[in-house]
């Protein structure tokens, strides 16, 4: 392809985010709700860790705004939550890269939990919080999925020469 | 470092960026929650990202085709047979309904209140995408061009499903009665006891709050919309009481009810345009023990204060300004037969 490295990288990254967004709003049965991983957050954490020079707070924020629009939630709440985990991941990306896979997964659990807690808190302010603990289970599922997603995204990054 | 035309610009640090974007998010949220300035931007963005939703809706749509294909002729014939058998029964019911409606209109005329007026109803197709976790929302493929408005009741063949919460260009958002941010005024069909049904986020239950232990409500009671608040028309089924827990430590009963509408049915919903007259609750709820309050056409159920003017019964159609309660009654003057109040016998 005649695309520059930068343009191609951007396209590939955008593609992974699009897939994550589609997976997020894919209509699963209602009971699976508490087991749906936070796809966008996971993809964001990966890219922030792998290439923090290209993907960071701004990317997270933009993905969050798109998520807000798709969900029809208050504009800015997912944006804030994703900007937060992008910030944390970029801040600690050197440590994260050194961690063994399972330890990374634990950090991912914490990051996604922070994301969801922040969302829950914002929803509480506007009086729309659900009366359930189910809000925290997605972070556990996200943790379990992380090792596999990590391998997939790493292969995509290497094959596509994303940097 | 970024170099533009020989100028060196330092890129903001990670923390600075986060603070900036966080401030931006917070101001967006405040603008979005408190005002309506962002509606146009949101509508534009929704159109821009609609393809993502369309892609996400593909599996279910394809699944539907496959199911239809596999089911084949026999199942379809059976279904047609069943529908054909059902039709005369429904038609018969409908005939009786017409008669009842006429009678109802006549009675209301005698009372001096306006009759229920027929409503426009339109079916809307759903876009099968997941709602935000633990919210109960739908996206329908109708928008501003179809005269939708925020707060519009959404029903199905069995009862009330929710209301339109956001009108976009091509699609709109519907918030279901089970959404944690939703509440609908209801009354027990049996005795007119009024309550509010709150959504909890659970897919198949609403909770009825603020009823004391002495309230006359039983498991199995049908709750219909009471029409108070002016959003939903009176008399549509909402939910059936499923469980009542009386905990003496709590001041109120803990009641959960199962919505009557098929909330998980992902095919179609009905949008209705209630007319002003239909929004008015019936003149007398059974729960006030006052003798014959129904005689008073203007005064809505609650206020006993206006009762003393017993002899002034024919007058009521006019004195709108003083009583805020009379407001809904006065709004549809066109439908009200002009002569009725005067013709009414004085009690």
Interface residues (C-beta under 8 A of the other chain):
Chain A: X18 X21 X22 X24 X25 X26 X27 X28 X30 X31 X33 X34 X36 X56 X57 X58 X60 X61 X64 X65 X66 X69 X70 X71 X72 X73 X74 X75 X76 X77 X79 X80 X83 X84 X86 X87 X90 X91 X122 X126 X127 X128 X129 X130 X131 X132 X134 X135 X138
Chain B: X14 X15 X17 X18 X21 X22 X24 X25 X26 X27 X28 X29 X31 X32 X33 X38 X41 X42 X45 X46 X48 X49 X52 X53 X55 X56 X57 X59 X60 X128 X129 X130 X131 X132 X133 X134 X135 X137 X139 X165 X166 X173 X179 X180 X181 X200 X201 X202 X203 X264 X266
